[in-house]
Amino acid sequence: MASATSRTPHSPPDYIPEAAPLLKLVVAGGFGVGKTTLVQAVSEMRSLHTEQKMTTASVPVDSLDHTPDKTTTTITMDFGRLTLDPADPRAPVLYLFGTPGQTRFHNVWNDVTYGARGAVLLLDLRRPQESFEAMDLLEKSAIPYIVAVNDFPGAPYVSDTTVREGLDLTETTPLIHCDARDRNSAIDTLIRLVQHVMTIYRQDAAR
């Protein structure tokens, strides 16, 4: 690694191994499905969140039936960083961008997702419809993605086959389960996304 004094102006900063691939990834989904929680859980730096307190004006459009303790909402993005293996200088460094969950904030979607290599679509089985629009946006953006069911306490059991059919997922789109609050579970989710992205890009390169 080059020292701070020997680095050229275009070299990566010291905290990023020069040989490591940098991947921009998106954490998407509907309102209150756990995007901010996942970014907070995995980020090795103090994560950035553009949140505002929810007001009575949002009551008609932001249902808190399943998230009564939620008092803030993301209005632009969440941001965090994770090195998959700090001991390996070639390990991928993930830059995580969480998107807003509500339709009224989707004007920032293109800015937040620009250059993203892949995405996690978080799903809450108590209200899966909350993530449908984010899924549509991912499809239109042609960003490779996986679907991660965030297993909230009290969520109904729905078989993976039924979830796949309901979302009309392709056979090659991974469907996994996670707990966005748990660091290890969230990291496993991101590892599965990176594996999926690498598979797709290898296939494209071989064509």
N, C-alpha and C positions, 0 to 999 in steps of 0.2 A: 504494500500500500504506500502511495506517495505521501510524504510529509506535508504538513500545512504550508511550509515554505516552498516546497518543490512542485506543488500542484499547479497545473495550468488553469487559466480562468474557467475552462470548460470541464475540468475534472470533477467527479462527484465529491461531496463533502466527506470528511473523515469518517462519519458514522455509517456510511454506506460502502461496503466492500466493492472495489472497482470491478471485480469479476462477476458480481451478482446481477442477475436479470431483475429489472424493476418492472413490476406489474401493477397496473391500475385496475382495481376491481371495484364493482358496485354492489352495494347491499340495498336491494329494492323490496318493495312490498307496500301493503296498505297501511292505513293509520293504526298505530298501536300494535303492530305485529312483532316488534322487537328489534328493529334496525339499529336504533341508538344503543340499545342494551348490548347487542352483539359487538358493535364497534368498541364500546367501552370495555367489554370483557377481554378483548384480545389485544388491544393496542399497547405496544411497548413504550410509547410515549404518552404524555397527557393528551388524551383525545380532545378534538375540537368539536363543539356542537353549537349550531346556530338555532337555539331554542328560545321560544317565547312562552310566557304563561298563557294558558288558555283562559278565555273570558266567556261571559254569558252569550256573547254574539256567536260563538262557535257551537253552542248547544244544539241547534237544529240540524247541523251537518256533521258534527263529530260525536258519534255515539260513544258514551263511556259505560255502556251496559256491562261489558266484559272487562273493562279496565278502569274501575271506579277510582283507583288511587292515582291515575295519570293526571298531572297538573300542567305539563308543558308539552309543546309540540315542535317538531323541526320545521323551520320555514325555508331553509336553503339547503343545508347539507350537514352531515357528520363527517369527520375525518380522523383517521387513525393510521398507524403504521405497524407492520409486523414482519420481522425477519423469521422465516420458517425454521432455520437452524443457525443460531448465532455463532456456533462453533465452526461452521462451514462457510468460508468466504465466497463460495459459489452458490450458496442457497438463495432462493428468490426472496426479494424484499417486496412485500405487498403494501400498496397504498390503497387504503379503503375509503370509499366515498359512499356515505349513506344518503339516499334520496328522500325528499319529503314524501309523505304518504297520501296527501290529499290532492284531489283534482285541481283545486285552485292554485296550487303551487307548482304545477307541472310545466309552467312556462320556463322554469330553470332546468328542466330535465336534460335538454341538449347540452347545456354548459357543464352540468355535473357529470354526465356520462361520456363526454367527448374523450376519445382515446382509450376508453375502457376495453380491456381484453376479455373480461368475463363478468358474470354477475351471479349473486345468490338471490333468488326470489324467495322471501320468507312467507310462510303461509300459516294462518291461524285457523284450525279446522272448526272453531266455533263460529267463524264468519269468513269463510274463504273468499267470498265475493269482494272483500276489501282489497284483495291483491290482484283482481282480474285486470284492472286498468294498467297496473305496473307490468304485468305479463304482456299485455298488448303492446306497450311501449318498447319492451325488450325485443319482442318479435319484429317490430317495425325498425328498430335500431340494428337488427342483425347481430346482437351481442350474444355470444354463447352463454348459456346460463344453466344452473341447476336449480331444482326446487327443494327447499328445506322446510319441512313441517316443524314449526316451533311448538314443542309439546307443552302447551300451557296446562296447569292443573285444572281438572274439570272438563277438559276438551273431550268431545265424543270420540269413540273409536271408529275410525273409518279405514278400511283396508287400503293398502297401497294401490291395488288394482282399481278400486273405485275412485281414488284420488286421480290416478292417471287418466282414467276414462273421463272424469269430470272436467279435467283441465285439457283434455285432448293432447296429452304429451306424446312426443315421438318415442320410439323404443330406445333411442340413444340419449335421451335427456334423463340424467340421473335424478332420482327422487330419494331423499334421505330424511332422517329425523334428527333434531337437535334440541338442545336447551340453550337458548341465546344467553342465559345468565351464567352458564358454566364455561370457563375459559377453555378447558380441554375439548369440550363438545364443540364450541365455536371454532376452535382451531382445526379440528377434524373436518368441519364443514368447509373451511377455506382450502384445506389440503385437497379435499374431493373436488372442489371447483378448479383448482390449479391443474389437477390431473385431467379433468375433462377438457379444459382449455388446451392443454398441451396435446392431447389426443386429436382434437379438431385441427389444430394448426399443423400437426405432422401429416394428417390426412390431406389437408389442402396443399402442403408443400410437395406431396408425392404425386399429385395430379399433373 
